[in-house]
């Protein structure tokens, strides 16, 4: 009886990388530039209370998006 063959555990690393890359996607630069306009900054700073978000959605950093 010979040795047992090792399992191929890491054959799908590329697909996992693509899934993580799109999940962590936040906002594009043009969307951030639109948020930095003075009329839009007030909308982002004073949002309605959302119980699903941390801090009730009241601590939004416009510069970091």
C-alpha positions in Angstrom: 0.0 0.0 0.0 1.4 3.4 -1.0 1.2 6.8 0.5 -2.1 8.7 0.5 -2.2 11.7 -1.9 -2.5 15.1 -0.3 -5.7 17.0 -0.9 -5.6 20.0 -3.0 -6.9 22.6 -0.6 -5.8 25.9 -2.3 -6.8 25.4 -5.9 -9.5 28.2 -5.8 -7.5 31.0 -4.3 -8.1 33.3 -7.3 -11.8 33.1 -7.0 -11.7 33.9 -3.3 -9.6 36.9 -4.0 -12.1 38.2 -6.5 -15.0 37.7 -4.1 -13.3 39.6 -1.3 -12.2 42.4 -3.6 -15.7 43.2 -4.7 -17.2 42.8 -1.2 -14.9 45.4 0.2 -15.6 47.9 -2.6 -16.8 51.2 -1.3 -17.2 54.2 -3.5 -15.5 55.7 -6.7 -13.6 58.9 -6.7 -16.3 60.8 -8.7 -18.9 59.8 -6.1 -16.7 61.1 -3.3 -16.1 64.4 -5.2 -19.9 64.8 -5.5 -20.2 64.2 -1.7 -17.7 67.0 -1.0 -19.9 69.6 -2.6 -21.3 72.0 0.1 -24.9 71.2 -0.6 -24.3 67.4 -0.3 -22.1 67.6 2.8 -25.1 68.7 5.0 -27.2 65.8 3.7 -24.5 63.3 4.6 -23.7 64.8 8.0 -27.4 65.0 9.1 -28.9 61.7 8.1 -32.0 60.1 9.6 -31.5 57.6 12.4 -31.0 54.1 11.2 -31.0 51.4 13.9 -29.2 48.9 11.6 -26.0 51.0 11.3 -23.4 51.4 14.0 -23.8 54.6 15.9 -27.3 54.9 14.5 -25.8 56.1 11.2 -25.0 59.5 12.7 -21.2 59.4 12.4 -20.5 59.6 8.6 -17.1 60.8 7.5 -17.6 62.6 4.1 -13.9 62.8 3.3 -13.3 59.1 3.8 -16.6 58.0 2.3 
